[in-house]
């Protein structure tokens, strides 16, 4: 895989964009992702936080298919630290 040059949220398009040294780009449509996986306000809030504060972590979760599992852990009413699932 080529070296990643940047990963950032483009507020104009609503996409997380990953740019690579060979000129390649991956663009993740955050609105579509949210429609598919964010079934609660807590999940939407968590996705928004990731997009603005940790876009690379967001992209990794989406591309690896781990986003739903992540949201189950952190966005459920009882999913925080100190709670048993």
N, C-alpha and C positions, 0 to 999 in steps of 0.2 A: 504494500500500500504506500502511496506517496505521502510525503510530509504535509501535515496540516499547517496552513499558514495562519488561519483565523477561524474563529467561531463566534458569531455574535447574533443578537436578535435585531432584526430589521423592523423597526416600529412602523415604517411606511407600508410594508407588505404583510406584516404579521407572521413572518417566517424566521426560523432560526437558520442561518446560512453558514455552512462549513466550506471553506476555500482551501484548495490543495495546491502544492507547488507546481504540478503539471498543468494547471489552469482549470482543473475540474472543480465542480461545485455541487454540493448537496443542499437542497433547500427543503426544510420541513415546514409544512403549512400547519401552524399551531392551532388555528381555528378548527381545522378538520380533525386533528388529534383530539382536541378537547371534546368535540361532538361524539367521538367514538368511545372515549374512556372516562371522561369526567361526569359522573352521574350525580354528584352532590356538590354543594357549594364549597365544602371543605376541599374536595378534589380540585375544583377549579382554582381555588385560592392557592393551593400547593403548586399547581402547574404554572400559574402566573408568577409566583415567587421564583420558581426555577428558571423560567424564561428570562426574567429580568436580572436575576442575581447569579445564576449558574447555567448559562445556555449550553455549555459543553456537557455538563452532567445531564441536562434535559435531552440533548441530542443522543448521548450514549444510551440512555434509557429507551428512547424511541427506537433507535436503530438495532438495539439488541433484543427488543421485544419484552423488556422488563418493566415497562411503565405501569402496567396494571398491578403487578405485584408490589411495586413501590408505593402506589397510591393506596392499596389495601393496608399497608403497614402504617403510613403516615397520615392519611386523610380520613380514616374511620373515626367515629366518635371516641373509640377506646383504643386507638392505635398509637398513642404517644408513648413516650418513655415511662416505664413503670407500670404499664398495663399489660396484662396477659391477653392474648388473642384467642 
